[in-house]
Structures are given as C-alpha cells and as structure tokens.
C-alpha cells in the first residue's frame, strides 16, 4: 500500500474530482466506504438525494465555526492509498478498516476521540481509496500530525501483512519530491511525457556530472537551455539558485521556478559545493584549456572501467563513508553515460540513471571520502562526446556496461545490508536497465568475437578449453556450453597474439573479483581479459591454419616478392591495402 499525503484549500474542488468521471473517464462507481460518523456523511455517489455541497459543508463545519482569522489557509488533508500492482482487490469493508487505521495512525482521528477531525474515504477504483479530512478538530484545535507520512507508511506495512498483500519498502525521507497532481495534469495537457520538475531534475544532474567547479556547473545548465537565476548576497556571493524550463509559465505569464532543494535533497547549492570540495576531478586544472585534445569516446569508456571496478571493491568493504561517496560518483558516471550513449542504448541508460539516482542518497554521510576517480571518469565521458553504437565505441561501451551491472548489484547488496530498502530496490532496478542496455551494446562485438572463435583451428580451441578446465574446474563444463565460450576463445587467441600468456592472464581475470553475480561468466571474462590485456574491444581477423588447402598463388615476378622473413612475420596480421602508385 502506498499512501501519499498532501494538503489543499478547496474541499469542494477535491470532492468534485473524486466523484467525477476522472481525466480519462477512469472513475467508476464513486462512493463512500467509511467516514468519521457514517450517519452524518451524505454520499453523493450512492444517495440520489445527497449533493457534493452537503458533503462539503459537513466536512468544513469545524473550519467555518472558527473566526476567519483563525481558519488555516490549507485546511484540506488528502491521502490517496493504493495497493501495489498484482495485489488482490480489497472489499469495501477491508478498505474501510484500512481507512480507520490510517487516520488513527496519522493523528487525524484517533480511535475513541469524539473531538477528532472529520474525514471520509472515497472509492472510485478497484485498487485505491482517497482519504479527505479537514484540519481542525471539533474543539477548534489542530490535530497532532507530525510525520504523518511516515506514520501512514508504517501502518500500511502492518495492514499489508495482515491482509496478505505485497509488503512494500518504507520511505526514509531521502527521496526526491514527487510531482503534484496539478503538475502532472498540466504536463498531460501540454502533451509532455514528464513534468517540468522531473525534466529539470535530470538536466541538473547531467550538468553536475563530472563538473569541476560551480562556474562550470552553471555554464552547463545554460548551454542545456535551462533558465538559471542565482540568489546573491549583498557581497555578491551566490547563496542559492533556481531553474525553470523555457516556456513553462504560470497563469500570470511568469516562469515557474524550482530551487535545487525542491528537485532533490542533494541538489541544493550547499550540497553541490560539498561534492566539489570532497571530490574534484583529477584533471580539474585542464578545464577549458585552449587546444586541449579531448579523449575519444571508446578511450574514455575504457578508462572509466578501472574506477568502476574499484568502486565494486569499496562497496564490499566496511568503510560506509567511502561507499556512500562512491555511490554518488557512480550516479554521476551513469548520468554521463546516459547523455552520451548511442540511440540504441540511450533509453535504457536514461532509465538506469533515473533509477540509480535514488540509490545515491541515504542517511550515511559521505563527507571527506574520495570519489575523484569516478567523477574524473564521468567528466572524461562527457568531454569525449557521443559514442557510436558500433566498432570500438560499441565494444568499449559493452565493456563498461558489463562492469556497471556488477557494481549496481554490489550497491543493492550494500544498501540491503544496512536496511536501506528504497535504495536497494532502486539499485536493483538500475541493474535491470543496465542489463538490457548491455545486451544491446554487446550484440555486434560479441557476435564478431564468437565468429572469430568458431573459425579458430580445433587444436587451438582445445588448448584454450584445457586452460579453462584447469583454472575453473568446477564450472568449465557449463562455461564451455555458454554462447560466450567462442568469444572467450577468440579473446584468449588475441591475447596470445598480443604477447600475453593466456593461461596466466585468464587466471588473473578469474581472481580479479568474484563471478557469482555475473549473468554470463564467459561475457564477464571476455571484457576483463580485454581490459587487463589492453586488447581492442573489437576483433581482428582470425588466424589461418598453416595446413589450409587454399590454392597456391601464381608466382610473382621476383622484383615484386616480399622477403621470406617479412612474409612469415606478417602471416597472422590483417591484410593491408597496397600503397598507391
């Protein structure tokens, strides 16, 4: 069950919506399932003689009995309560019990208190009800509803257990503020898929990813087309900031501004400054250096992989502050990947970044912890620009995403061990999106590697199979049947041709980090070997057998023959186009 508490100023307007057809004719059979005193609460849904005006007046009576100067400006308490997708549909009697327990738990109407606030529960759908109350008691006092959202969630967890529903995760007040119903309605009318609040939150996070200074952060926001207004002290120092989407205006034609703290708890200017102070990128001195050569997308992704590997190790350790800092850095890296990824993987990476954003915030403090390597990696990826979905860019993207899947799983485990249920769920959700993005990014390079591996001479394949059996004896039988085995054989072949000892390199890759969380062990080993051996993320043509039965070439004139030693040296090298004459 998910409660969502808000306050407003118009009882009649809210009831008119609840008893109306809805924005898309989705409301069916609106009616009361419970009330502060059923005999006094008329039901316009089931009683033809009852009206919305009558129900409004009954609810607002304690407010209207007060002098005008004592009436609260926002006297309407509204709490939709929804069951989770897949839960059974509750009966009206069960919803009535849930409603009474929630208003009791939140302090709106405690059981046995005949002076409590007036309230009703309206049902117009199978999966939820709406609780509506007026925030003055019968004796004219205000209810004690401190932390009513947390108390409502706690009571919902008890109701879920007793009613046999899915038991959801508790909130911890670190989540970003959700769009209001008015914001969602306005976005729908404008044909937007998301509200300005959500768009701005994402743009601010992307501008912050890998930024080295406050000035660079604000410059990135302006370059992204976001309206920015700073709050200045008399001395000229910046005290805060707010942002708005161009064209998003209120009824008076004024821009609708959102401060950073209204977008997310960690996007206020003081929090952003803490991030700059604690984790400046290593190349901060190179900001906007004239003529500086920026890295290519493939190189930037390859250079990010070791930082992600180190974060995986940190999350397996006992330093909570260091782990919290690395989670923030991983969030920046994901934001950088999302805005520079090719079209084939962008949607999944954007969703992964949005989900993981929740996993970067908890009550574990990350001050003075070092995440400069991750922030540098994010900065490098952004400065390198958009990556292609093919060639070395595509392979390097797959290499990094393979590692990102493992680190998000490590993040979920870290949060779960500390009771951070919301953050653990967010990390798991991000891992699912990253898996989907990896499968897309890895299709072309892995297919090419598999083809390379299948065309290797059988004695060479058998030798690499023996290497795998010697290093992973318990898993070798299964791994040799995985689709990735051919790609692993191709990678070992490339490593050997590059001068590495394939046996030693494979052993090193296996010992580098655990493989239990890998969806495909062979895929993970392929990318580890390529990263450790500094091999390209794409394959070279496969080696040819010396016993091939290809027809002999026609003899060439002596003056055009290459020396025998050179021909031997280049036997396994890619064919080179001859020089023009």
Backbone torsions as a table, in degrees:
resi	resn	phi	psi	omega
1	UNK	NA	138.3	-177.5
2	UNK	-122.6	107.3	173.7
3	UNK	-87.7	148.1	-177.9
4	UNK	-142.5	96.1	-171.6
5	UNK	-89.7	136.8	174.1
6	UNK	-147.7	169.7	177.7
7	UNK	-127.8	155.2	179.8
8	UNK	-149.3	-169.3	-173.3
9	UNK	-125.0	-5.8	-174.8
10	UNK	-126.8	102.2	178.9
11	UNK	-64.9	-45.7	-177.3
12	UNK	-62.2	-42.5	-179.1
13	UNK	-61.6	-41.1	179.2
14	UNK	-67.2	-45.2	-180.0
15	UNK	-64.3	-36.9	178.8
16	UNK	-61.1	-38.3	176.6
17	UNK	-69.2	-44.4	-176.2
18	UNK	-64.6	-36.4	-179.5
19	UNK	-90.9	-4.9	-179.5
20	UNK	-84.5	-174.0	-176.4
21	UNK	-77.4	-11.3	-175.2
22	UNK	88.9	172.6	-177.4
23	UNK	-72.2	-26.9	-178.8
24	UNK	-129.6	35.0	179.9
25	UNK	58.2	33.0	-176.3
26	UNK	-90.9	-11.7	-179.4
27	UNK	-82.4	127.4	180.0
28	UNK	-127.7	134.3	175.9
29	UNK	48.4	58.0	177.2
30	UNK	-66.1	133.9	-178.9
31	UNK	-163.1	161.6	176.5
32	UNK	-78.7	139.2	171.5
33	UNK	-111.9	-16.5	179.0
34	UNK	-164.1	159.3	178.8
35	UNK	-159.2	167.0	-178.8
36	UNK	-60.3	-34.6	176.6
37	UNK	-152.3	97.7	-171.9
38	UNK	-51.4	-34.5	-178.6
39	UNK	-68.4	-20.6	-178.6
40	UNK	-100.5	-5.5	-174.9
41	UNK	-106.5	103.5	177.2
42	UNK	-68.6	146.7	-177.4
43	UNK	-115.1	98.9	-179.0
44	UNK	-64.4	-14.6	-179.3
45	UNK	-80.7	-36.0	-175.8
46	UNK	-111.9	-17.8	-178.7
47	UNK	-107.6	109.7	-178.0
48	UNK	-60.2	-23.9	-178.4
49	UNK	-85.4	-13.3	-177.7
50	UNK	-86.0	149.0	179.3
51	UNK	-127.1	161.1	175.9
52	UNK	-62.3	-34.9	179.9
53	UNK	-63.9	-40.2	178.6
54	UNK	-64.2	-44.5	179.8
55	UNK	-65.6	-39.7	178.6
56	UNK	-61.1	-46.1	-177.9
57	UNK	-64.4	-37.2	178.9
58	UNK	-66.5	-42.9	179.3
59	UNK	-66.4	-40.3	-173.9
60	UNK	-85.0	-0.5	-175.3
61	UNK	-55.5	-45.4	178.0
62	UNK	-62.5	-27.3	176.9
63	UNK	-74.8	-46.1	-177.6
64	UNK	-67.8	-20.9	179.5
65	UNK	-75.9	-13.0	-178.8
66	UNK	-88.8	153.1	170.7
67	UNK	-59.5	150.0	-174.5
68	UNK	-57.5	-35.2	-176.7
69	UNK	-72.6	-13.0	179.2
70	UNK	-101.8	-3.0	-178.9
71	UNK	-78.1	128.5	179.2
72	UNK	-67.4	144.2	-179.6
73	UNK	-66.1	-37.3	179.4
74	UNK	-117.7	90.4	-172.5
75	UNK	-102.3	0.5	-176.8
76	UNK	-99.8	122.9	176.8
77	UNK	-102.1	124.3	-174.4
78	UNK	-127.9	129.1	-178.4
79	UNK	-141.7	93.6	169.5
80	UNK	-67.9	142.4	177.2
81	UNK	-129.1	119.6	-172.7
82	UNK	-123.7	139.4	173.3
83	UNK	-79.2	160.5	-177.8
84	UNK	-76.2	152.2	175.3
85	UNK	-55.7	133.3	-178.9
86	UNK	97.6	-15.9	177.0
87	UNK	-70.9	154.2	175.4
88	UNK	-68.9	160.4	177.7
89	UNK	-82.6	127.1	179.6
90	UNK	-77.9	153.3	175.0
91	UNK	-79.6	167.7	176.6
92	UNK	-60.3	-37.0	-179.6
93	UNK	-66.2	-39.6	178.8
94	UNK	-68.4	-40.5	177.1
95	UNK	-63.7	-38.2	178.6
96	UNK	-61.3	-43.3	177.2
97	UNK	-62.8	-43.3	178.7
98	UNK	-61.3	-41.1	-179.5
99	UNK	-62.7	-46.9	-179.3
100	UNK	-62.2	-37.8	-179.9
101	UNK	-69.4	-36.0	-178.5
102	UNK	-72.6	-42.9	178.8
103	UNK	-67.8	-28.7	174.8
104	UNK	-69.4	-45.7	-176.6
105	UNK	-66.2	-33.7	-176.1
106	UNK	-85.0	-6.8	-179.5
107	UNK	87.7	3.9	178.2
108	UNK	-70.9	-46.4	-179.3
109	UNK	-150.1	89.3	-179.8
110	UNK	-71.7	145.5	-176.7
111	UNK	-60.4	131.9	178.7
112	UNK	86.4	-2.9	-179.8
113	UNK	-93.6	103.6	-177.2
114	UNK	-80.2	-0.2	176.2
115	UNK	-108.1	13.7	-175.5
116	UNK	-72.5	175.3	179.3
117	UNK	-66.4	154.1	174.6
118	UNK	-84.8	142.2	-176.5
119	UNK	-154.7	159.0	174.6
120	UNK	-140.2	158.8	174.3
121	UNK	-122.7	117.7	-177.2
122	UNK	-106.9	133.1	177.0
123	UNK	-117.3	125.7	175.1
124	UNK	-135.0	18.5	177.9
125	UNK	-156.9	164.7	-177.5
126	UNK	-70.9	-30.7	-166.8
127	UNK	-106.3	4.9	179.5
128	UNK	-160.3	164.0	172.0
129	UNK	-128.3	167.6	174.3
130	UNK	-122.6	122.3	173.3
131	UNK	-92.7	129.6	179.4
132	UNK	-127.5	128.8	179.6
133	UNK	-140.5	158.7	173.1
134	UNK	-105.0	135.8	-167.8
135	UNK	-88.2	46.2	167.0
136	UNK	-141.8	133.1	179.0
137	UNK	-75.4	171.2	178.6
138	UNK	-62.8	-26.4	179.3
139	UNK	-90.7	8.2	175.9
140	UNK	88.0	-6.2	179.8
141	UNK	-87.6	162.5	177.9
142	UNK	-86.7	148.7	179.0
143	UNK	-72.7	155.6	175.4
144	UNK	-89.6	95.1	-175.0
145	UNK	-121.5	33.8	177.7
146	UNK	-60.0	130.2	-179.0
147	UNK	55.0	41.6	-178.7
148	UNK	-65.1	-28.7	177.6
149	UNK	-64.6	-44.3	179.1
150	UNK	-65.8	-40.5	-179.6
151	UNK	-68.2	-35.3	176.9
152	UNK	-64.9	-41.8	178.2
153	UNK	-63.0	-42.9	-179.6
154	UNK	-61.5	-41.2	179.3
155	UNK	-68.5	-36.2	177.8
156	UNK	-63.5	-35.6	177.7
157	UNK	-62.8	-39.6	178.7
158	UNK	-67.0	-41.5	-179.8
159	UNK	-63.9	-42.2	178.8
160	UNK	-57.3	-45.0	-178.8
161	UNK	-64.9	-41.0	-177.2
162	UNK	-74.7	-31.8	-177.4
163	UNK	-91.5	-2.0	179.8
164	UNK	74.3	31.7	179.3
165	UNK	-98.3	172.1	174.8
166	UNK	-63.0	134.3	178.9
167	UNK	-92.8	110.5	-175.5
168	UNK	-86.3	172.6	-178.4
169	UNK	-83.9	144.1	176.2
170	UNK	-75.4	149.0	172.5
171	UNK	-80.8	161.9	179.6
172	UNK	-133.7	16.4	175.5
173	UNK	66.4	25.4	173.4
174	UNK	-111.1	2.1	-177.9
175	UNK	-76.4	154.5	173.7
176	UNK	-69.9	149.1	-179.4
177	UNK	-66.6	130.9	-178.9
178	UNK	-80.1	154.9	177.2
179	UNK	-62.3	146.4	176.2
180	UNK	-77.0	166.2	178.1
181	UNK	-62.8	-34.2	177.9
182	UNK	-65.3	-40.0	177.8
183	UNK	-64.8	-41.2	178.9
184	UNK	-65.5	-41.2	179.4
185	UNK	-63.7	-41.9	179.7
186	UNK	-64.0	-40.7	178.4
187	UNK	-63.1	-40.1	178.3
188	UNK	-63.1	-43.5	179.7
189	UNK	-63.6	-32.9	-179.5
190	UNK	-84.4	-2.8	-179.7
191	UNK	76.8	20.9	178.6
192	UNK	-88.8	146.8	177.4
193	UNK	-82.6	-15.3	178.4
194	UNK	-146.8	162.1	-178.3
195	UNK	-79.7	159.1	175.6
196	UNK	-56.0	-34.7	179.0
197	UNK	-58.9	-44.9	-178.4
198	UNK	-70.0	-40.2	178.2
199	UNK	-62.6	-44.7	-178.6
200	UNK	-66.1	-38.4	178.8
201	UNK	-59.5	-43.8	-179.4
202	UNK	-67.5	-42.1	-179.6
203	UNK	-65.3	-38.7	179.0
204	UNK	-65.9	-42.4	179.2
205	UNK	-64.3	-39.3	179.0
206	UNK	-67.0	-37.2	177.3
207	UNK	-67.9	-29.1	-178.8
208	UNK	-80.2	-24.4	-174.4
209	UNK	-61.0	113.7	177.4
210	UNK	74.6	2.8	178.5
211	UNK	-66.8	141.3	-175.8
212	UNK	-97.0	-25.1	-176.2
213	UNK	-140.3	164.1	176.1
214	UNK	-61.4	-39.8	-179.9
215	UNK	-63.2	-41.3	179.1
216	UNK	-65.6	-38.6	178.3
217	UNK	-59.5	-49.1	180.0
218	UNK	-66.9	-34.7	178.3
219	UNK	-65.2	-41.7	178.7
220	UNK	-62.5	-40.9	178.3
221	UNK	-60.1	-45.1	179.2
222	UNK	-63.4	-40.4	179.5
223	UNK	-66.1	-26.3	178.0
224	UNK	-81.3	0.9	178.0
225	UNK	84.0	18.0	-179.5
226	UNK	-93.2	136.0	174.8
227	UNK	-76.4	130.3	-177.3
228	UNK	-126.6	135.2	175.0
229	UNK	-132.8	125.7	-179.2
230	UNK	-94.4	147.0	173.2
231	UNK	-99.3	116.6	-171.6
232	UNK	-106.4	143.9	172.7
233	UNK	-81.9	164.3	176.7
234	UNK	-55.3	-27.5	179.5
235	UNK	-76.7	-10.6	-176.7
236	UNK	97.2	-7.2	178.2
237	UNK	-70.3	146.9	178.7
238	UNK	-82.3	124.4	-179.5
239	UNK	-99.1	-25.3	-177.9
240	UNK	-172.8	-177.2	179.8
241	UNK	-151.9	162.0	172.6
242	UNK	-144.8	155.7	-174.2
243	UNK	-131.8	156.9	178.1
244	UNK	-149.1	150.3	174.7
245	UNK	-83.0	134.9	175.0
246	UNK	-57.2	132.0	178.8
247	UNK	89.9	-11.0	178.6
248	UNK	-90.0	104.5	-174.3
249	UNK	-130.6	159.2	177.0
250	UNK	-88.0	-173.5	-175.9
251	UNK	-65.1	-19.1	179.1
252	UNK	-93.2	5.2	179.4
253	UNK	80.4	13.0	-179.6
254	UNK	-95.0	147.9	177.2
255	UNK	-60.5	144.6	176.1
256	UNK	-94.6	109.7	-173.7
257	UNK	-95.3	149.0	173.2
258	UNK	-129.6	125.0	173.2
259	UNK	-73.8	160.6	-179.5
260	UNK	-58.2	-40.2	-178.3
261	UNK	-68.3	-23.1	176.7
262	UNK	-78.9	-18.6	176.5
263	UNK	-82.7	-43.7	178.5
264	UNK	-165.4	149.6	-177.1
265	UNK	-59.3	-28.1	-176.6
266	UNK	-97.0	12.0	-179.5
267	UNK	-109.3	9.5	171.7
268	UNK	-69.4	157.6	-177.7
269	UNK	-62.7	-41.3	176.5
270	UNK	-59.9	-39.2	178.5
271	UNK	-67.6	-38.4	178.1
272	UNK	-64.8	-40.1	179.0
273	UNK	-65.5	-36.5	175.6
274	UNK	-61.1	-37.3	178.8
275	UNK	-65.8	-42.4	178.2
276	UNK	-63.7	-42.7	-177.1
277	UNK	-68.1	-36.4	-174.5
278	UNK	-85.7	-23.1	-173.4
279	UNK	-148.4	60.6	175.2
280	UNK	-68.5	138.3	177.2
281	UNK	-58.4	151.9	-178.7
282	UNK	-63.0	-28.9	-177.3
283	UNK	-100.1	30.7	-176.7
284	UNK	-60.6	-27.8	-179.2
285	UNK	-71.8	-12.5	-177.0
286	UNK	-95.3	14.4	-176.2
287	UNK	-64.5	124.5	175.0
288	UNK	53.2	34.1	177.3
289	UNK	-70.7	124.7	-177.3
290	UNK	-59.2	132.7	177.0
291	UNK	75.7	6.1	-178.7
292	UNK	-68.0	136.0	-179.7
293	UNK	-84.4	122.1	-179.0
294	UNK	-86.7	151.6	-178.7
295	UNK	-71.5	154.7	174.1
296	UNK	-74.8	153.7	-178.2
297	UNK	-54.8	-42.1	-178.6
298	UNK	-63.2	-43.5	-179.5
299	UNK	-64.9	-41.1	-179.8
300	UNK	-62.4	-37.5	179.1
301	UNK	-70.8	-40.1	177.9
302	UNK	-64.0	-39.8	-179.1
303	UNK	-70.5	-21.3	179.1
304	UNK	-77.7	-26.8	-173.8
305	UNK	-58.4	-44.8	178.9
306	UNK	-61.6	-34.7	178.1
307	UNK	-66.3	-37.2	177.7
308	UNK	-68.7	-39.2	177.0
309	UNK	-60.6	-42.4	179.5
310	UNK	-65.0	-37.2	177.9
311	UNK	-62.2	-36.8	177.1
312	UNK	-61.1	-41.4	177.9
313	UNK	-66.1	-41.5	-179.9
314	UNK	-61.3	-41.7	-178.5
315	UNK	-68.8	-14.7	175.9
316	UNK	-91.0	-3.7	-177.6
317	UNK	-94.4	-163.5	-173.9
318	UNK	-111.7	1.3	-178.4
319	UNK	-89.7	97.3	-175.5
320	UNK	-65.8	-38.0	179.9
321	UNK	-63.8	-43.1	178.3
322	UNK	-63.6	-41.5	179.2
323	UNK	-63.5	-43.8	179.6
324	UNK	-61.2	-39.5	178.8
325	UNK	-66.0	-40.1	179.8
326	UNK	-68.6	-30.4	174.7
327	UNK	-64.1	-39.8	176.1
328	UNK	-62.4	-44.8	178.6
329	UNK	-62.6	-39.2	177.2
330	UNK	-63.4	-37.2	176.1
331	UNK	-61.5	-41.6	178.1
332	UNK	-65.0	-40.4	179.7
333	UNK	-63.0	-41.7	177.5
334	UNK	-64.9	-39.3	176.5
335	UNK	-62.0	-39.8	177.5
336	UNK	-65.7	-42.5	177.9
337	UNK	-63.5	-41.1	-176.5
338	UNK	-62.3	-36.9	-176.2
339	UNK	-88.8	-4.9	179.1
340	UNK	-122.1	6.8	-176.2
341	UNK	-79.5	156.1	175.3
342	UNK	-67.3	163.9	-175.6
343	UNK	-59.1	-31.1	-175.6
344	UNK	-65.0	-28.1	-177.6
345	UNK	-118.0	-2.3	-172.0
346	UNK	-63.0	-43.8	-176.4
347	UNK	-59.3	-47.5	-178.9
348	UNK	-66.4	-37.2	-179.5
349	UNK	-71.4	-35.3	174.6
350	UNK	-62.1	-44.3	178.9
351	UNK	-66.0	-37.3	177.5
352	UNK	-63.0	-43.2	179.7
353	UNK	-64.9	-40.6	178.9
354	UNK	-63.7	-40.9	179.8
355	UNK	-69.0	-45.1	-174.9
356	UNK	-69.4	-20.6	177.2
357	UNK	-52.5	-37.7	179.3
358	UNK	-68.8	-30.8	-178.0
359	UNK	-77.3	-10.3	-179.8
360	UNK	-85.0	-9.1	-176.5
361	UNK	-118.8	127.4	172.1
362	UNK	-151.7	-176.9	178.9
363	UNK	-84.3	0.6	173.9
364	UNK	-77.7	122.3	-174.5
365	UNK	-83.3	142.1	-174.5
366	UNK	-116.7	15.1	-179.4
367	UNK	-61.3	144.2	175.5
368	UNK	67.7	6.4	175.1
369	UNK	-89.6	153.8	-170.0
370	UNK	-103.6	114.2	173.6
371	UNK	-125.6	30.4	-175.6
372	UNK	-62.6	-34.5	-178.3
373	UNK	-63.1	-42.9	179.6
374	UNK	-68.7	-40.2	179.6
375	UNK	-68.2	-34.8	174.9
376	UNK	-64.6	-40.7	179.1
377	UNK	-63.3	-42.2	177.9
378	UNK	-62.7	-41.5	179.4
379	UNK	-63.7	-43.1	179.6
380	UNK	-62.3	-40.9	-180.0
381	UNK	-64.5	-41.6	-179.7
382	UNK	-68.1	-43.1	-178.3
383	UNK	-68.5	-27.0	179.6
384	UNK	-73.8	-19.2	176.2
385	UNK	86.6	-170.4	-174.8
386	UNK	-68.8	136.4	178.6
387	UNK	-92.5	151.8	173.5
388	UNK	-83.0	156.6	179.2
389	UNK	-90.4	17.9	-177.5
390	UNK	-144.1	174.6	177.6
391	UNK	62.2	-148.6	-177.7
392	UNK	-65.0	-34.7	176.6
393	UNK	-60.4	-46.4	-179.3
394	UNK	-64.1	-42.2	179.1
395	UNK	-66.5	-42.0	179.4
396	UNK	-66.3	-34.9	176.1
397	UNK	-63.7	-45.3	177.6
398	UNK	-61.4	-40.0	178.9
399	UNK	-59.3	-46.0	-178.7
400	UNK	-70.0	-40.5	-178.5
401	UNK	-65.6	-34.3	176.2
402	UNK	-58.6	-40.6	178.8
403	UNK	-73.2	-35.8	-180.0
404	UNK	-65.2	-34.8	176.8
405	UNK	-59.4	-45.8	-178.0
406	UNK	-66.3	-37.7	-177.3
407	UNK	-73.1	-31.9	176.4
408	UNK	-70.2	-33.4	174.0
409	UNK	-64.7	-41.2	176.4
410	UNK	-62.7	-37.5	178.1
411	UNK	-64.8	-41.4	178.5
412	UNK	-62.4	-40.9	178.6
413	UNK	-65.8	-40.9	-179.8
414	UNK	-61.8	-46.5	179.9
415	UNK	-65.9	-41.7	-179.5
416	UNK	-60.9	-39.7	-179.0
417	UNK	-65.3	-20.7	-178.4
418	UNK	-107.9	10.2	176.5
419	UNK	76.1	18.3	179.0
420	UNK	-89.2	80.0	-171.3
421	UNK	-65.2	-44.2	-178.4
422	UNK	-64.1	-43.0	-178.6
423	UNK	-68.1	-38.8	178.4
424	UNK	-63.0	-42.4	178.2
425	UNK	-63.9	-38.1	179.3
426	UNK	-65.5	-41.9	178.6
427	UNK	-64.3	-39.9	177.6
428	UNK	-64.0	-39.7	177.9
429	UNK	-64.8	-41.4	177.4
430	UNK	-62.1	-39.2	179.3
431	UNK	-61.7	-37.9	178.6
432	UNK	-64.1	-43.1	177.9
433	UNK	-66.2	-38.1	178.7
434	UNK	-66.4	-36.7	176.2
435	UNK	-60.3	-44.8	179.7
436	UNK	-63.4	-41.6	178.5
437	UNK	-65.3	-39.5	179.1
438	UNK	-62.3	-45.5	-179.2
439	UNK	-58.1	-38.9	178.4
440	UNK	-69.1	-47.3	-177.1
441	UNK	-66.8	-32.7	-173.4
442	UNK	-86.3	-10.4	-173.8
443	UNK	-57.0	-54.6	-175.9
444	UNK	-66.9	-52.0	-178.5
445	UNK	-64.7	-37.4	179.9
446	UNK	-69.4	-37.8	176.9
447	UNK	-62.2	-41.3	179.0
448	UNK	-64.8	-40.4	179.0
449	UNK	-67.4	-39.4	178.5
450	UNK	-62.4	-42.3	178.9
451	UNK	-62.3	-41.2	176.5
452	UNK	-59.3	-45.8	-178.3
453	UNK	-65.3	-37.9	-179.9
454	UNK	-66.6	-27.8	-176.5
455	UNK	-90.2	-0.1	176.4
456	UNK	-67.8	147.9	174.8
457	UNK	-57.3	141.9	-174.9
458	UNK	-58.0	-39.8	177.8
459	UNK	-59.5	-36.3	179.4
460	UNK	-69.4	-42.3	177.6
461	UNK	-60.9	-41.4	179.7
462	UNK	-64.6	-36.8	179.5
463	UNK	-65.7	-41.7	178.9
464	UNK	-69.9	-33.7	176.1
465	UNK	-63.6	-39.1	177.4
466	UNK	-65.4	-37.6	176.0
467	UNK	-60.5	-44.4	179.9
468	UNK	-65.1	-41.3	179.2
469	UNK	-64.6	-32.1	179.9
470	UNK	-75.5	-33.2	-176.0
471	UNK	-91.1	-30.5	178.0
472	UNK	-131.3	68.0	-172.8
473	UNK	-60.2	-34.7	-175.7
474	UNK	-78.8	-24.6	-176.3
475	UNK	-107.3	-9.2	-171.1
476	UNK	-57.8	-42.1	-178.5
477	UNK	-59.0	-42.2	179.2
478	UNK	-71.1	-41.4	-177.2
479	UNK	-65.9	-33.8	179.4
480	UNK	-68.8	-16.0	176.9
481	UNK	-97.3	-8.1	178.1
482	UNK	-70.1	148.9	176.7
483	UNK	-59.0	-26.2	-177.3
484	UNK	-80.5	-2.9	-177.6
485	UNK	-61.8	-42.5	179.9
486	UNK	-60.9	-39.2	178.2
487	UNK	-66.8	-35.9	177.7
488	UNK	-66.3	-41.2	177.1
489	UNK	-62.0	-41.7	178.5
490	UNK	-62.6	-38.6	-179.5
491	UNK	-68.7	-42.0	176.3
492	UNK	-61.8	-37.0	177.8
493	UNK	-64.0	-44.9	178.4
494	UNK	-63.7	-40.1	179.7
495	UNK	-62.1	-42.0	-179.8
496	UNK	-66.0	-40.7	178.9
497	UNK	-67.1	-24.5	178.1
498	UNK	-85.2	0.3	176.2
499	UNK	102.3	4.7	179.6
500	UNK	-87.8	156.3	169.6
501	UNK	-85.3	109.3	-173.9
502	UNK	-62.0	-34.7	179.2
503	UNK	-63.3	-48.6	-178.1
504	UNK	-67.5	-39.2	-178.6
505	UNK	-66.7	-41.0	178.5
506	UNK	-64.6	-42.2	178.5
507	UNK	-61.0	-40.8	178.8
508	UNK	-64.9	-40.5	179.6
509	UNK	-65.2	-37.7	179.7
510	UNK	-68.1	-39.7	-177.3
511	UNK	-80.8	-10.5	-175.6
512	UNK	-59.0	-46.1	-180.0
513	UNK	-162.7	161.9	-176.4
514	UNK	-60.5	155.5	-179.5
515	UNK	-116.7	4.4	-174.3
516	UNK	-64.5	-31.3	-176.3
517	UNK	-89.7	1.9	-177.4
518	UNK	-78.2	133.7	173.5
519	UNK	-68.0	-38.8	177.3
520	UNK	-133.1	109.3	-178.4
521	UNK	-62.6	-39.8	-178.6
522	UNK	-65.0	-39.3	177.2
523	UNK	-61.5	-45.9	-179.3
524	UNK	-61.8	-42.7	179.9
525	UNK	-65.3	-37.5	177.7
526	UNK	-56.2	-49.9	-175.5
527	UNK	-73.8	-32.2	175.7
528	UNK	-64.7	-44.2	179.8
529	UNK	-62.2	-41.4	-178.9
530	UNK	-68.9	-34.8	177.9
531	UNK	-71.4	-47.3	-177.3
532	UNK	-68.4	-38.4	-178.4
533	UNK	-86.7	2.4	-178.6
534	UNK	53.9	41.5	177.7
535	UNK	-88.5	153.1	176.2
536	UNK	-63.3	155.5	-179.9
537	UNK	-81.1	-0.5	174.2
538	UNK	-121.9	167.2	-173.7
539	UNK	-99.8	153.8	168.9
540	UNK	-88.0	165.2	176.3
541	UNK	-58.4	145.5	-177.7
542	UNK	-67.6	155.1	178.8
543	UNK	-69.0	151.7	178.9
544	UNK	-102.9	148.7	179.8
545	UNK	-74.1	142.7	178.5
546	UNK	-71.4	-15.4	-179.7
547	UNK	-101.1	21.5	-178.7
548	UNK	-63.8	149.9	-177.9
549	UNK	-101.3	28.2	178.7
550	UNK	-69.0	146.0	-178.9
551	UNK	-58.5	146.1	177.8
552	UNK	-71.1	144.0	175.6
553	UNK	-71.1	152.8	174.3
554	UNK	-67.1	139.2	180.0
555	UNK	-57.0	140.3	178.9
556	UNK	-100.3	156.6	174.9
557	UNK	-57.6	142.8	-176.4
558	UNK	-52.5	-36.7	-175.0
559	UNK	-70.3	-16.1	-179.6
560	UNK	-100.3	-4.1	-178.7
561	UNK	-74.1	142.9	172.5
562	UNK	-82.2	149.8	176.1
563	UNK	-55.7	146.1	-176.6
564	UNK	-59.8	-39.3	-179.1
565	UNK	-64.2	-39.1	-179.9
566	UNK	-67.7	-40.0	179.2
567	UNK	-61.6	-39.0	178.6
568	UNK	-65.9	-39.7	-177.6
569	UNK	-63.2	-37.8	-173.7
570	UNK	-97.6	16.3	-176.4
571	UNK	-57.9	-39.5	-175.4
572	UNK	-101.0	5.0	-177.3
573	UNK	-83.8	154.6	176.5
574	UNK	-59.6	147.8	178.5
575	UNK	-65.5	133.2	179.3
576	UNK	-105.3	139.7	176.3
577	UNK	-72.9	135.3	-179.7
578	UNK	-64.0	154.1	-179.4
579	UNK	-69.5	146.1	176.7
580	UNK	-70.8	150.2	176.2
581	UNK	-112.9	NA	NA
